[in-house]
């Protein structure tokens, strides 16, 4: 099937969908016919989460990709997630509905600059967050997610010299709870950097019984007021199991969809950013993934994610090491 050049230039197919099309039914039909699995991150729109075969955080999505029998993986998330799937499943077709869905955190760690930094510290073990490009992973010893970073860091000797990249907030948090002094790359997520401590405290004053849930990519002062710090999956688990009925949630607001779905009797309040024009904090890259793009992506089996084989050969090692350590630790 031919793909128009302007679609390639845009990084997604924008062909109009016939009026009256039942998008959900058609997407599920094509997925079944094409032996495709639809995976979605907690940060994409709720309607996409609802139609996906599997919804999860970065670790769970990587684990699911590694074991899927599907021939086509549709990754409803940002580009580095599609790259991770392609590295783990080189023989499968990996699709991302919009190749423009990049990641500010991954972009804050340009591969060549990071490689030069690593070479200037040859006696350090390199630990990189999964929110990195394949090229950055290729100069990494082990990859981590926010859900397993602490355990993987602690699996190394206490005197191990470690570079942690790219998120300085997550790295600083891990240093603070493990007593380590990892060398931190100066990167951050544009969503988690923007949370306002003052506004969170004002919300807490208005909802004194609410518990504050915070992702460790947030700045230190925000993390310090949390009742629970954890990955999206960990925050979801806490919300489900805790007796509290109100929660203030300081991470990308897409997770509130699953929280509310799993706990309809509880109230979830999105923590606001510093920007006074926004009521909640959204990743504009995640929101590039839409139902129309997902439909066209499956229909045309494009855009496909490709990873240079030489880079993939190097990048698979730290990913596999993460999966192996996670399995050994029961994560």
Helices and strands as residue ranges (DSSP letters): H 5-10, H 23-33, E 36-41, H 46-51, E 54-56, H 58-67, E 72-76, H 79-88, E 93-95, H 104-107, H 111-119, E 125-129, H 134-137, E 142-144, H 149-154, E 162-165, H 168-178, E 183-184, G 192-194, H 197-206, E 211-214, H 220-224, E 228-229, H 232-241, E 246-250, H 255-262, E 267-270, G 286-288, H 291-300, H 309-329
